[in-house]
Amino acid sequence: MPAYNVEKYIGEAIESILSQSLADWELIIIDDCSTDNTEDVVNKYITQYPQIKLLKRKQNSGGCRLPRFDGILAAKGEFVCPVDSDDLLEKDYLLKLYNRQQETNSTLVLGRMVICDENGRSLNLMTPLDDFNFSTIESGKEACKKTIGGWKIALNGLLAETLYYKNYIQSVYHDNCNFGFADEIDHRRILLGAKDVAYVDACYFYRQFPNSIIHMTSVKFFDRLKMIDILYNFVKNEFNGDKSVMSDMEYEYIGTVSTCQRTYLIHRKNYSLNERKLITKQIKQCFRQIKKNNMRGRTHKQEIATSCYLMFLLTSHLEQLMKR
């Protein structure tokens, strides 16, 4: 459980672990140099529950990726389950995942992610959807396909064989991918390398905040562009012969770039001059990728992206004229 400035929520997250019907667990919390009272909240639990451990990073990592990796590398159990410090698990969550793993001997077991608001109330949004067949057992590559062009399965709170996850971490720990949305890449790679993936209807409650990186208009929002470029090359390398998957990937790529274009055009006044230069450079690079690979996706969404891009270029040109 990575933690950074979550004094308001981490107690609830810990309580949801303590209330699990599966009693044989160890909780490793990794404090990423919090500046609030997160550590004090955790220490109150540590004094009562010896199975809760606290690791403290010497330097803030800028995201949850490396703290999560540090925790998994320190794990002693046969299986690991990453949980965010502001999320919650249903009472039988770990037991359901563990029993499913024992039943199927799968490398990974995935549950259901339920989206909640800041107060933990369900927003009636979930992945997978109600009609998903949780008796499915499939290869990691087939499971990976379900994440391209839109997430049809959820990897939040996955159960993984510890040795498998540790081997993956050791291969990527120093790859300089520690930016926003890096999970989007890690999760696909973890799926692809898995021998098999099983599913179980167990609820992981994912708390979504209005000011999270997904919604805010800081320059970090545009880390999506780094992510989608890496992801496209990954999918092209692994699924190049699969026209359906590549069509879905192109659809996701064009959609992501279009979203970033619109966000920039609406909020560009909020960014510094250097940030504008960086963002516009990234958008132009992605559009060149669209043109170079003749991306079209599931529909003619390329035409929509082109129109948005022309508006983006026009706005950038007008900004330059106004400065003169």
N, C-alpha and C positions, 0 to 999 in steps of 0.2 A: 504494500500500500504506500505509494508515493504521497508525500504531504508537503504542501507549501501554503502557509497563511490560511489554514482552514479551521481555526479554532471554533468557528460557529457550527461546523458540520461534522468534524471528525469523531466527536463523541457518539453521534448517531451511527456512523459507519462502524465503529468498534462494537457498539452494542448489538448491531445486526450480525456480527461475527460471534459474539458471546452467546447469542440466542440460538445458534445453529443446533439442529438436532444431531449432527455429526460432531462428536466431542473431540476427536483426535486431530487437532490442528495446531499449527504454530502461525502466529501473525507477526510479520516483519514490517515495521513502519519505517520509512526512510524520510527523514526530515531534510528538505532541500534548502536549508538555511532560512527558515521562516523568521519573519520579523515581528510576528504577533505572539499569542500565547499558545500556539499549537503544541509546542514541546511540553508545557505545563499540563495541558489536558491529557496528553499521552502518558506522562509520568504518573498521573493519578491512577491510571489503569495498570501500569506496569507494577506498581507496588502491591496490587491485589491479585494480578494474574501473571504468573511466571512464564506462561506460553506466549506472552506478548513481548516482543523485542523492539528496541529503537536503535536505528543506525542514523548517524548524522553526517551529511556530506560537508566537506570543508569549504566547498565553493558552490554557489548556486548554478544549476545546470541550464536554467532558462526554459525548462520544460519537464514533463513527467517521464520522458523516455529513459534517460540514464538512471534516475532514481529507481524506476521500476526494474531496470536491468540489474542494478546493484542488489536489490532485494532478492531477486530470483537467483542470482549467483550465490547469495548467502543462505539460500534455503536448504534445509536438511531432509525434507520430506520426499516421498516418492513422486508426488504430484504437486503442481503449483497452480494457483488461481489468482491472477492479478485483479485487484479491486481498487477503484479510485476512492480517495478519502472523503468524498462528498456523496457517494452512492450507497445504496442499501441492497441487502440480499433478503429474499424470502427465507423463512425459518428452515425449510428443508432443502435449500439450494445446494449446499455442498454435498449432502447425502444423496440427492438425486443425481448429481454429476458423477460422484464416486461410484455409485451403484451401476450407472450406465457404462462407465469405463470398465468395471469388472465384468459386466455382462458381455461387452463387445471387444474388450482388449484394444480399444482404439487409441491412437496417439493423442487425439484431441477430442474433447466433448464440448459442444456448444449449447447454450441455453437460449432463453428469450430475453431481449432487452425491452423494458417498458420505460417510455419517456415520462418523466415527472417534472413538475415545476419546482421552483426554489423551495417550496414548503413540503415537497415530497408527495404532492397530489398527482395522480396519474392524469396525463393529457390525452388518454385514449389513443396513443400512438405506440406501435410496437413493431419489433423485427425479431423473428419472422412474423408474417401475418397469421391470422387465425386458422387458415386452411393448410398451413404447412404440415407436412408429414414427418413427425418427430421420430418415427421408427426408421428413418433413412440412415443407412451407413454407406459412405462413399469414399472414393479416393480423395486425397488432398487437392488434386488438380481439378476434379469435378466440383468440389466445394469452392475452390477459388473462382471458378466461373460464375458462381452465384453472387460475387461481389463486384463484378465488372458492369459498368453502366447503371449502377444502383445497388445498394446493399440489400440482398434478399435474406441474408443470415447475419447474425450478430456475433462479434468476437469479444465484446466486453464481458469480463468475468469467465473467460474460457478456462477449462481444466486441461492441463497439458502434462505429459510426462516430463518430469523435471530435467532429466538428462537431455531430452530432445530440445527443450527450451534453452538450456544452458549452452548447448553446442551452437545453437543459432546465435545467441547473444555474443559468444566469443568470436564468431565470424564477422560481426557487424559493429561491435562496440566502438571502434575507432574510425567509423566510415564518414564522419562529418555530416551525418543526416539528422542532427539534433535541432530541427526546426519544427514549427507548428505543422500539424497534420502528418508527421513522420509515421504515426501509427498506421496510416492508410497504406503505406508501403510495407512496413513490418508485418502487418496482419496477412497481406497477400502472400508474402514470402513464406511465412510460417505455415500457412495453409498448403501452399504448393509443395513444400517438403515433407508434409505429413503422409505417412503410409495410408492411414484411413481416418475419417472424421465421423463421429456419431453425434446425435442430437438428443436433447431431452427437454421437456416442457417445464423448465424451472426459471423463475423470474428474477432478473437482475434489474433493479430500479435505478435508471440513469437520470441524474438530476441535471436539468438544462437551465442555464442562467441567461437572462437577456444580455448581460455584459460579457459573456464568454467570448473566446477568440473566434468562435463560429459566427457570432453576431456583430462584434464590435468593428469599428472602422479604422483601427490602428493599422500601421504598416504591416504588422504580423498577419493580418488577414490575407495578404498577398503571398504568404508562404504556400498557399494553395497552388500557385503557379509552379513553384519548384517541385512540389509533390506530384502534380499531374504530369509534368514532363518526365520525371523519373519513372512514374507508374506506366506511362505510355511505352517507354522503351523496354520496360520489364515485360509487359504484356505482349509487345511485338516480338520479343525474343522467345517467349515461352509458348505463344498461341498463334504464331504467324500463319499457320495453315488453316486456322479455324475462322472462317469468314464471319460467323455469327458473333463470336467473342470480339473480334477486331472491330466490327460494326458498333458493338456496345461500347468498346473502349473509345472509339472516335466520338461517339455521342457524348460520353462523359467528358472527354477532353474539350470539345467545342463548348459544351455547357459550362464547364468550369471557367474557361477563358472569357466567355460572354458575361458570366456573373461578375468576374473581376473587372471587366471593362465597365460595366454599368456602375459598380460600386465606386470605381475611381472617378467616373464622370460626375456622380452625385456628390461625392465627398472630397473631391480633390483639394478644396480650399483648406481642409483640415491637415494637409500634409505639408512638410517643409519642402523647400526647393530640391534638396538632395533626395528626399524620399520620392518626390514626383519623378525625378530622373530615373531612379532605380525601378519604380513601378512601371513606368512607360517602357523602359528597356525590356523588362520581363514580358510585358504584354506583346510587344513587337516580336520578340524572339518566339513566343508561343504561336503567334499568328503565322510567322514564317514556317513553323513546323506544320501547321494546318495546311498551308499552301503546298509545301514541299511534298507532303505525303498524300495530298489530294483527299483529305479527310471529309467524309460526308455523314457518317454515322447512320442511325436507323432511319432518319428522315433527311430532308434537305435543310437541316439546321445550319449548314455552312453558310447559306445565304443570309440567315439572320445574323450570324456572327460577323459576316462581311459588312452588313449594314451598320452594326454596332461599332465595328472597328473603324469604318470610315467616319462615323460621328466622333469617335475617340481621336482620330488624326486631325479632324477639323477643329475640335476643341483645343487640342494641343497647339495647333498652328495659330489659332486666335489668341491664345495665351502669350505666345511668343510675340505677336504683333502688338499686343497691349503693352508689353514690357518695353517695346521700342518707343 
